């Protein structure tokens, strides 16, 4: 079956530091890949996505590249801010997994805390 | 504003007392889904629906029911709640145009079953 493995953290950084959160996946088909962010007390929000190999998703200074050869989708940001403190989830949806269910398979989430 | 609205946001109740968590979306999305989020287990899908009157089980459907009588609404029903259903629940929706569509999530419902 499908699975997503991401570094669980917690990750604590100082403002303006470089961020990497690793994510690797296993899928039976050709998945779409996502990063979602969850701020305290809120639902998950789409941060970025990529739907085919070598695509780069980007948003709010965050980037991730779909690497089919290494089955990875690592999240990076060059300079984090205090407002980036949240839980980050890597997820996949596999278009070949069973027809009509666009189920997201999530990693367990990485708590990021950015200190001033 | 495009949104997925869940109610209630918080609920404490007792074992066996039927409850319903409502979910409504205003984006005319065909696909809707329920997840539960538990520490150490992440998010797992409970049920999903491809359109009105079309629902199916996800990975952890035991103890839950759903219905989809209108396109915008997808309530989650716990007929006889038990303590192991204490969790944080999320409703999500998207267009049904392939797995690359982003899913929109509600703010969550925290259920405590005593």
Interface residues (C-beta under 8 A of the other chain):
Chain A: X31 X32 X34 X36 X41 X42 X43 X44 X45 X46 X49 X51 X89 X93 X94 X95 X97 X100 X101 X102 X103 X104 X106 X107 X108 X109
Chain B: X4 X31 X33 X35 X40 X41 X42 X43 X45 X48 X50 X56 X58 X59 X90 X92 X94 X96 X98 X99 X100 X101 X102 X103 X104 X105 X106 X107 X108
